[in-house]
């Protein structure tokens, strides 16, 4: 079993990519009100909200009811293709599980619509660490909730 891996999740969305990009980058704290069963808090530790180099900690609950945290630094942003690269620097994903873990979110056209894509690039500490499918399911379901919320407006 390989220690390095990549996991990709796709979610078809009905809104423009800029809605999700703006929410994830500049207004992540609003997700607490939109999906309180999934996101409990989003703390800004360093920098300006949404700026490259800023550090945030997410407090969330996965579908299996486990409360978790993920401390992340924004490594890069691309406004044109609505891409955000987040390096995980603390929390359950890296503490005792992964040497490195990076989340990349972007939106791309698909036919007449759009698709939101999450990509995990990671290196596990050893072969006993499971692939992060629970976290991928969580983020894909969160995007579905955010899309449903935006459509209800």
Secondary structure, DSSP 8 states (H G I E B T S, - for coil): --SEEEEEEEEEESS-HHHHHHHHHH-GGGHHHH-TTTEEEEEEEESSTTSTT-EEEEEEE-TTS-EEEEEEEEEEEETTTTEEEEEEEEETTTSSSEEEEEEEEEEEEETTEEEEEEEEEEEESSTTS--SHHHHHHHHHHHHHHHHHHHH-
